[in-house]
Amino acid sequence: MKSELIVDVQPTEVSIALVEDSRLVSLQKESRNLSYAVGDIYLAKVKKLMPGLNAAFVNVGYEKDAFLHYLDLGSQFSSYSSFLKQMLDDKKRQPALSKSKLLPDIDKHGSITDVLTPGQELMVQIVKEPISSKGPRLTTEISFTGRYMVLIPFCDKISISQKIKSTEEKLRLRQLIESIKPKNFGVIVRTSAEGKRVAELNHELKTLLKCWDDAVAKAQRVEAPSLIFEEESRIVGVLRDIFSPSFENIYVNDTDICNQISKYVNLIAPERQEIVQLYDKDEPIFDHFNITRQIKSSFGKIVSFKSGAYIIIEHTEALHVIDVNSGNRAKASNDQESNALEVNLRAADEIARQLRLRDMGGIIVIDFIDMNKSEHRQALYDHMREIMANDRARHNILPLSKFGLMQITRQRVRPALDITTTEACPSCYGKGEVQPSLLFTDTLKEKINYLLNTLKVSDFIVYVHPFVDAYIKKGLISMYTRWRLSMGRRFRIMPDQSLAYLQYRILDKQRNEIDLKEEKDMNSSSKAKSKAKNQPEE
């Protein structure tokens, strides 16, 4: 399977698309002015205890207080609490965890009021981003994730990934980690550590130990609530979790981000550094790799797949509901039972892709087409389990109920990705009336002339809808050619599939966007609506 990572860096957000055999299977968007929260460690302060929930609300600096349940304190909370007290009481000397003595585990059936008090300072790690109206979810079981292992302070246990099947390799890794890890630190060995040399594992262990020391040192310098350890950038985080030798290319359209990724790939796989490539063409990177078209066809409420069949995806606060419809397949020549099985199997493929693509979590209920034969129902269940095996998120799949419903629970770490595929009208701005489309080229010419002769801007690119681009450039002596002859060759027009029909976008030579929307156009929509609202009925 050919895997490629396409990274689109824009001024306000970064989009990361994972493509397998030219098919989009994962899309993640991150605002550039917001840091990625999961994995971040804070020095925080307990705000109030909730004995009824056996939990505490903790101030980490978010608008909403974070939630910390008693079970998320971890069994080693006594050792953690003792170390934290020692660390905060004497801020001039950093305590060494490897020289401390681990205390007995706390009672797993205990009460939050027995171990926490309001105003108490804690070192906490975010395990879930704020979702909907809920604040972040916290844990005091601190961990540092690397490519080959996860480092866990206040623990002496070594765990090996169950995906490593070889008993000899498990024994080798266990003995190796025991020989290099310091006392009072636990390690979870990840699948990617299989076959790695001691030098590589030792280097990463030292890197993770330095992250722990830096976090402790910063906690002694700052006042709560404060961020003391920031998880790697989202792009590097994605690479760390999904990087594999099957990656053929990683394309990035920003020099700084490209250097950052190249540096990381060189660290974890020096022999694969050449796969990181800078994309410097004027055509939008997602258009070039056919990502934009796949996004617009995959993120609507209705998603079509083979032979006219389709699924409908609905989201509620509590769960996601997916309905499978045969569409034109109902007229297929096969008998109804075989037709239902075929549609359901193809729908299962698309649903598994959609769960990864939209990062849907929580409870998912799927209403498949009814099938009478038990062997067909079992075949569908087995097929869904097989294709979901590649999903990195923890999940559980139940067999079809007697009503033909399949229930899936999937790990929810961050909000589901919700991309609106409908386009705002760039011509009427909500008034419901548009300018004559025939005059759009006149408007475009005026804007270009205004930039060149009034604002004295040159070497800019005007992006328009592909249909408009084709219209402007048609013919031997096209409209585009005449414009460049009359106004000079200091601009270019390029197609952009992400734009609406009469929409345009202008970037200067530094690739910063130039906003030429007129305020009167934006305001007229609300004025028109207000006028209609105040007009008396006849």
N, C-alpha and C positions, 0 to 999 in steps of 0.2 A: 504493500500500500504506500503510495507516494504522499507524504505529508509536507505541507508548506505553511509557514506563518507569515501573514501579511499585516504589517503595522502601519496604520494611517494616523499620522500625527497632525492634528489641527490646532489652531491657537487656543481653543477652549476645551478640547477633549482629545483623548487618544482612543482609537478603536483597534482592537486586536482580533483578527480573523484567523481561525485554524481551518485549513482546507485539506481534505483527504481525497485523493484522486479527483481533484478539481471541484469537489463538492464541499460547500460550507457546512461544517459540523459544530463550530463553536464561535461565538461572537461576544466579545466583552468590551464595554465602553467605560472609560474612567474620565471624570472631569479633571482637568489639569490643575484646578485651584483647590481640589479636595484630595487629601491623602487617602490611601487605601487603609482601612481601619483594622481588618482582621489580622491578628498577629502582633499588633502594636501593644507596647507595654507602657502603663502609666503608673505614676505614684499618685494614688487617689485617696479620697477621704470618705469614710462611711457617713452617710447623711441620716438615714433612719433605718430602724429594724422593723421587719414585718413578721412577728411570730406566727401569725396565721398562715403565711406562705412559707415559713421557715427560710426566709431570705432577707436580704438587705438591699437597699437602694444606695448606690455609690456615686459620688460626684467625680467624673473624670474630665469635666470641662465641656461635655456635650449639652445641647439645649435641654434634653431629657436625661434624667439620672439613669445610670446603667443598673442592670439587674444582676445580683450575685446570689445564687441559691446555695444552701448549706452543702449540698452534694458536690458543688463545683469548687468547694474549698480544698478538696483533695485529702486523702488519708494522712498525708505528712504535714498537715497544717500546723501542728505543734512545733515541729522543727523549723518550718517556714516562719512562724510567728516569733520564735525565739531569736532566729537570725536577724529578722527585720528590726526587732527591738534593739538588738546590739548594734545594728547598722545605723539606726537613726539617733541613738543616744550618744554615740561618739562619731561625729561626722568628719573628724580629722583622720581617722584610721579606718581603712577598709578591711572588714573581717574576711577571713579565708574560709570558705564553706568546706573545703577539703579537710580542714583541721577541726571542724565542729563535730559534735556528737549528735546523731539523729535520735530524736525522742520517739516514744511509742505512738502508734497511729491513734487518731481521734475516733470516737464512737460514730459509726456511720448512721446511727439512729438518733444522734444528738440534736440539740436545739441551737439555732443561730444566736440566741441570746447568751449562751454559755461561752461563746468564743469571740464574739464581736461586741463592740460598744460604739455608740454614735461619736463621731469625731476621730475615730481611730484611723491611722494612716495605713494603707495597704499597697503592695505592689501587685497590680492586676494586669491580666492580658485579655484583649477582646477576642472572643470566639465567634460572635455573630454581629454583623453590622446592624444599625437601626433599621427595622423593617416596619413599614406602615406607621402606626402611632406608637410603636414600642421602641424603647431605648436599646442601647447595645447590651449584649449578654457577656458576662465576665467569668473568668476563672482565676484562682490564685495558683493553680498548677502551671507554673511558667514553663514554656518550652521554646527552643530555638531550632528552627527547621533548616536543614541544609539539603544538598543534593543527594547525599548518601546516607544521612542519619538525622535523627532528631535528638537533641540534648535536653535532658530533664533534670534540673537541680532538685536537691532534697530526695533523692531516690538512688538506690544502688542496683536496680534491676536492669538486665540486658534482654531486650526482646528482638527477635529476628522476624522479618516479614514472612508471612505464610506463603507468599507467592514464590519464595525461593524453595524449590522442591528438593534439591540435593541435600541429603543428611551430612555428607562430608563438607559441603560448602557452609552449611549452617554452623557446624562445629568449628571450622576454620575461622569464620567471622566472629563467633563468640569468644574464642581464645584470643584472637587478635585485639578485639575491643577491650577485653579484660586486661590485657597487657599495657594498653595505652591510656585508658580513661582514668581520671583522678577519682579519689574517694568521694562518696556522697553525690555523685552525678550518675543518673541513669541514661541509657542510650537505647533508642529504637533504631535498628538497622533497616534501611529502606531497600526495596527490591533492586534499585539501581546500583547498590553496593556489590552485587554479585560479581565475583571475578576480579574485583579491584585490588590493587596492591596496597600494602601497608602504608606506603608513603602518602598516597592520595587520601586515604582515610584519616591518617594522623594529621595531615595538613588541614582537612576540614574540621576535625575535632578541635584543633587549636584555634581556628577561626571562630567557631561557635563559643568556645570558652572565653575568647576575648569579647564577644558580644555580651556575654553575661557580666564580665568584669566592668565593661563600659557602662552597662545599664545600672549596676550597683553604685558605681562612682557618680553617675549623674543624679541618681536618686538622693545621694547625700548632699548634693549642691542645690537642689531646686526645692520649691515649695509646692505642696499639693494643691490643686490637681495640675500635673505636668506630664508631658510625654517624655519618657526616658529611653525608649527604644522604638525606632520606626522600622516597620517591615520594609523589605526591598520594594522598589517601584513595581507597579502592577505588571509591567512587561517582563521584568526579570523574574518576578514571582511565577508568572505563567510558564516561562521557560524552565524554571527550576522544577516545576511539577510535571510538565508534559514533554520535556526535551527527550528525544530518543534518537538513536542512530538512523532511524528511517527519515528524519527531517532532511529533505533535499535542499531547501532554500529557506532563508528568512529575509524577507524584503522590508526595508524601512525607508520612508520618504523624508527622514529628518537626520541631519548629520550627527547631532549630539546624541540622540537616542540610538542611532546606529553604532556609534562608538561605545556607548554604554553596553549594548547587547553583545557587541564583538568582544569586549573585555571580559564579559561574563562567560561567554562560550569558550574563550581561550583559557579561562580558569578551569572549567569543568571538562572540556573536551578539546584540547589544543589541536588535535588532528582534524577537527571539524570546523575550524575558525573560518575557512573560506566560504562556508554556506551563507554567512551574513553579508548581504549586499545592499548597497545604497541605491534606492530608486530615485532617479533625478530627472525623469521625463516630465513634460508639461501635462500630459494626460493624467487625470486623477488616478491614484494607485488602485482604488477599489474598482474603478471602471476598467482599468487595464486587465485586471485579473478576474473580471466578471463577478465581483462580490456584490456590487450595488444591485444588479438584477436579481441575484439570489436573495438578498435581504428583502427586497420589495415583494418577492413572490412567497417568502417564507414566514413573514411576521404579521400577516393579517389575521383576522378572526377565522377566515376560511382558507385552508391550505389544500390545494389540489395535488394529487399524485397520479400514478399510472392509470391510463385508460378511463379518465373521467371521474374516478372515485375521489372523494375528498373527506377531510375531517374538519370539524368545527371546534374551536378551542375557546372556552369561557373561563374567566378568572373570578373568584369570589374571595372574600377575606379569609375563609376557612380552608378552601380547597380549589383545585383546578378540575374542570370537567371537560372531557373530550368525547365528542360524538362521531362515530364512523358512519359514513353514508356511501352507498355504492354508486350513486349518480347514474351515468349512462351504462354502467356495468349491469344494471338490472335487465338490459335487453340482450345480454350475452347468450350464446347458444348453449353453454353448459347448463347442467341442472342447478337448481337454486342452492343446494347444499354445497356443491363444489365451488360455485361462484362466490358464496359467502365466505368460505374458507380462504380462497385466493385473495379476495379484497381485504379480509382481516389480517392476513399475513403481510401484505404490502402496507397496510395501515400501521401495523406494529413497527415496521422498519422506519416509517416516517415519524411515528410518535417517539420512538427512541431517539431519533435525531433532534426532534423538537425539544425534548426534555433537556438535552445538552445545549442546544442552540439558545434557548430562552433562559436556561439555568433555572428551570421550574423546580420548586421544592415543596415540602409538606405532603399533603395528601392529594393524589391524582386518581380520579375515577374515570374509567374509560368504558363507554357504552359501545361494545362491538356489535356487529350484525349477528342476530340470533343464529345459532347452529344446533341442530338436534343430536348429531352424533357425538358421543363422548370422546371418541378417538380424535375427532377434529378439534374439540375444545382442549384436549390435552396437547395436541400438536401446536396449537396457538400459544398455550402457556409455556411450553418448552422453547418455542421460537423466541418469545419475548425475553425469557431468561437468558438465552444465548446471545441475543443482540445487545442486551443491557449489560453484558459482562464487561464490555469496554468502558462503561461509564465509571469515572473516577469517584463520583459522589456515592456515599453509602446509600443503599436502597434495599427495599424488600418488596417482593411481588407475590401477590396471592392468586390462586387459581380462579377461574371464572366462577361467579356465583350462579345460582339457578336462574337469575334474571339476565345473565349474559354480561355482567359487569365485572371488570377487572380492577382491583385496587392496588395502587403502588404508593409506597411511602419513599420519599427521596430526601436526602439531606438538604436542609435549607441553611445556607450560610449568609447569603446576601439576597436582596430583593430580586424577583424575577425580572429579566430584561424585557422591557415593554417598549417596542419601537412602533411608532405610528406610521403606517404605510400610506395613508391618505395624505394628500398634499394641500397646503394652504394656497388659495388663489393669490398669486403675486400681482394680479392686475386690478382686482376690485377690493382687496383687503377686507372682505366681509360684507361689502355693500350689496352683493348679489347681482351687480351689473358690471360688465367688463368693457374695457376700451376695445375698439375694433382691432382684432388680431392682425389685420392687414397693415395697421399703422405701427405695429411693434418695431419693425425694422427702422422706421423713422425715429422712434424714441431712442432706439439703441444708437443710431448714428449721432443723434444730438448729444447723448451722454459721452460718447467717445470724443466728439469734437470739443465738448466742455472740458474734459480731462486734458486733452492735448493743448488746446489754445488758451484756456482760461486758467486752469490749475497748473499748467506746464508739467504734467506728469507724462513720462514716456516709458517704454519697455514694459507695459502692463499686458495682462492676459484677460480677455473677457470670456467667461464660461457661460454657455447657453445650452438649452435643451438640444439633444442630437438632431431632432427634426428641424429646428430653427437653423442649426449649423449647416445642415444639408441644403436648406433652402437658400441661405446666404451665399453658399459656395457653389451652387449649381451653374452649369454653363461654362463655355470657354472663357468669356470675359464676365466673370461673376460679379455680383454686388460687392462681395468682399474685396475682389481685385480693384474695383473702381474706388472703393473707400480708401484703400491703401495708396492708390495713385494720387488721389486728391488730398488726403490728410497726412501722407507720409507712412513709412513702414515702421512706425514706433509702437505698434500694438499688434496683438494677435487674437484671433477668435478660436476657441477650442470647445468641443462638446463635453458635457458633464451629465451623466445619466441620473445623478441624484437631484437634479433641478426639475421644477415643474415646467409646464409647456411655455409660459410667457415669463419665466423667471431668468434672471441673469446674476452673475457674481463676478466681481472684478478683483484681481490680485495684482499688487505692484511687484517690482522686480525683487523685493525682499520677501515676497509671498505673504505680505500682510493684506488683509481685505480692505477694500475701499468702499465705504457705504455711501451710495448715492440716492437712497430712497428719500423721496421728498416728504416732509412732515405733513403737508396738506393731504397727501394720499393716505397716510396712516390715520389721521384724525377724522377724515371724512366719513369713515365707516361708523364710528360712534355717533357722529352728528346725525347721520342719516337714520340710524336706529332710534336716536332720541326724538327726532322729528316725527318719525312714524308712530312712536309710542304716544306722543302728546297730541297727535292729530285726532279730533273728535270723530267718532263713528257716525256714518250716515244712517 
